[in-house]
């Protein structure tokens, strides 16, 4: 774990020589300082020298600027067949780096480039793309890969500056599911998705084991909320629902008749949803009559 390190060309070269020799390595975390810049040459020496498979289970890259330089990493992904958790956080990726997301399933193009057998990453259990911009190309690439991740249990997609995703990108991202997935946690936060969430709600039928659903700061409106509520029938095992940071206003009251059907629900977060105190009290009293163990979190009140 290299936390808060400046990866100079010399450090990258030395580390690139050492990593292929770490035959028992299970976890690799590299965190830069204020988006430390890695040029193509550093990425090549850092990730371009593998010649044997490693038992890597967890790979995290955080706070790095590597725009246009990810090729050496995704070109050598096939050396990590046991990867369980992939976290990319606060990376400054370029538009053409969206092909990196395709490499999660090693598409035919990538397979030909690395001249190796196709690897589908069916072992991947956690995919976390946090504080990253999802360009249209990246949304398409990721949407093609997700349905193939048959072991995926955790999916996190977050952005800090309300990156706008249109209906077309949302359809590309969540419209490709056609079979049940073992997903138990789905977090989508920080994007501007007003009136574009229908593809996500339709995909919930493929996540019957979902326990945690966080839809924070998505600029959801009343129409979006009704679409979500109609999808509750597909996620009966839900234990935590977070709708904080959405301008729902008085429509937050519409949650009541739907939430009470989620018998396993234990946490409901509705902070900063533009509701009144009266709205929150109504939700609290109505819901807890049916679900006395449910804890409700709303701005200024804790139940």
N, C-alpha and C positions, 0 to 999 in steps of 0.2 A: 504494500500500500504506500504510494507516494502521494502525500497530501500537501498541497500548497507549494509545489516545487516548480521552479523555472527550468523547463527542459531545453537547455542549450544544445547546440549541435553535438558537442562533445559528450554530454550526458546521454543524449538520445543514442549516439553511436555505441557507447559502452553498454547501455541497457539493452539495445538491440542484439548485442553479442551474447549477453547473459540469458535473456529470456528463453531462447531455444534449448538451453542446457538445464532449465528448471523443469525436470521431467515429472515432478510431483506437484507442480503449481495448480492450485484449485481456484484461487482468487487473485485478480489483478485489478487494482484501482489506481487510476492516474488522475490527479486533480491539479489543475494549473492555478496560476495567480492572475486574477483579472483577465481571464481569457488569454492566457499565454499563447503566443503565436507559434504554430508549428508549420514550417515550410514543407514542400513536397519531399525535399531531400531528407529531412529529419524523420518524416513518416515512413519513408522507404527503409531507412536504416533501423528504425524502431520496430516495424512490423513486417518487414520484407525478407527476413532471413530464416523463417521457420522451415524445417525440412522433415520434421516428425510430428505426429499428433501429440497434443498435450491434454491432460485430464482437467482442463479449465472448466469450472462450473459457473463462475461469476466474473463478468467483465464490466467495468465501469470506467467511462471517460467523462470528465466533468470540468467545466470552466476552461475550455480550450478553443482557440481559433484555428481551424484547420480547413478553411474554405478551399475547396477544390483539391484537397490532399488526402482524401480518405481511401483512395484506390488501394494502397498497399495493405490496408487492414481488411477490406472486404475481399480482396483477391486471395487472402490467406485464411479466410474464415473456415475453410474445410479442415484446418488443423485443430479445430476445437469442436469435435463431434459431440462432446458431453456437455456443451454449454447449456446451463439451466436459467441463468439470469443475465440479461443484457440491459445496462442502464447507460443512456446517453443524456447528459444533463448540461444545459447552458453551453451548448456548442454552437459556434458560428459556422454553419454549414452553407455551402453554395447551392445554387439551383441544381447544378449537374451532380451534386453529391447525393441527390435523391436515389440514384441507382444503388447507393449503399443499402437502402432499405430493401431493395430487391434481393440483395445478396443474403438476406436472412434465410431465404429459401434456395439460394444458389441457382438462379435461373439458368437457362441454357446458355445465354450469352456469357455469364460469369463462369460457368462450368467449362466452356470452351477456352476461355482465357486462362484459366488455371490448370487446364488439362487434368482434371481429377474427376472421380465418380461424383454423380450428383448427390448432394447432401440436402435434406429437406428440413433439418432442424425441428423435427417433431418432438425432440426432447425439451425444447425451450419452454420454460414454465413462467418466466417473468420478463416482460418487455416494458421498460420505462423510458419514455422520451419526454424529458422534462425541460421546460423553459426553452423550447425550440420552435422555430417557425416551420409550420407545415405548408409548404408550397403546394400548388396543384399537382406538380409532378411527383412530389413526395407522397401526397395523399393517394395518388393512383398506385404508386409502387407499394406502399404499405398495405393498401386494400387488397392487392393481389397476393400478398404474402400471408396476411393474417389467417385466412381460412385454412391454410396449410399447417398452421401451428397447432396441431391436434392435442398438445399437452398444455397449452397456455392457460394459466390460472390467474395471472395478474397482468392487466394492461393499463398503463398510465400515460396519458397524453396531456401535457400542460404547457401553457404559454402565458407570459406575464403582461403582454401589451395588447390584448384583445385582437390577435391575429384573426382576420376575417376569413372564414371558410364559407363558400357558396354551396347551394344545394347540390351542384354537380360534384364538388369535391367530397361532400358528405356521402353521396351515393357511391362514389368510387371507394371511399374508405370503409363503409359499413354495409354496402349492398351486395357483397360477394359471398356472404355466408349461406351455406345450403345444408349444413349438418350441425348436430349438437356439439358444443364446445364445453370444456370443463371449467370455464371462466368463473372465478369466485369474487374477483375484485375488478371493477371498471371505474377508472377516474378520468374525467374529461373536464379540464378547467382552464379558464383564461382566454377562451376563444369567443369571437362574436358570431353566434350561430342562430340569431333570431329567425324563426320560421324556416330553419333548415335542418331541424333535428329528426324529421320523420324517418330517414333511413336508419338512424340509430335505434329508434323505438321499434321499428320493424325487426331489427336484428335481435332484440331481446328474447324472442322466442327460441333462439338457438343457445341461450345461456340459462337453462333452468336451474343451475346450481348457484347462481349469482347471490352473494351474501352482502356485498357492499357496492353501492352505486353512488358516486359523487359527481354531481353536475353543477359545478360552482362557477359563478361569474361568466355565464354563457349568454347573457342578455336574453334569457328565456322570457317569452310573453305568455299571456293566458292561453293562446292557441297551442303553444308548445307544451304547456302544462297539461292540457287535456289529452294531448297525444301520449304523454308519459303515463298518465293515470290509466288510460285504456290498455296500456301494456303491462300493468301490474299482474294481470292474470298469468303471464308467462314466467314470472319470477317469484313464485310463492315462498321461496326460502330466504328472501331478503331480510337482513338483520339491521342494516344501517343505510339510511337515505339522507343525502346531503344536497340541499337545493339552495344553499346560501349564496348571497350576492347576485340574485336574479330579481329584476323588477316585477314581481308577481302581484304586489298590492293586495287588494281585497280578494283576489282570486285564490289566495292561499287557503281560503276556507273550502275550496272545492276538493282539497286533499282528503277531507274527513271521511266521506263514505267509501273511498277507495283504500285508504291506509288501514282502516279497521279490518280489511280482509287479509292483510299481511300479518298472519298470526305469529310469525317469528320475529317481527320487527322490534328492535330494542332501542334504536337511536334514530331520532328525526331532527335534522339541523335545518332551520329556516332563518338563520341570521341575515339581517340586512336585505330583506326581501320587500321592503317598502310597505310592510303591513302596519296596521295600527295595533295598539295594545289590546284593543277589543277583539281584533282578529285573532291575535295570538291566544288570548284567553279562551275564545270560542273553540279554537282548534284543540287546545289543551284539554278542556273539560270534555268535549265531545269524543275525542280519540281515547283518552285515558279511561273513560267509562267502559270501553270495549277492550282496551289493552293497558291494564293497570301497571304493567312492568315497563312500559315504554317511557323513555326519557326524551323530552323535547327541549331543544336548545333554540332560543330566539333572542334577538337583541334586547338585553336588559332584563330578561327573565330566564330562569333556569328551573325546569320541572323534572 
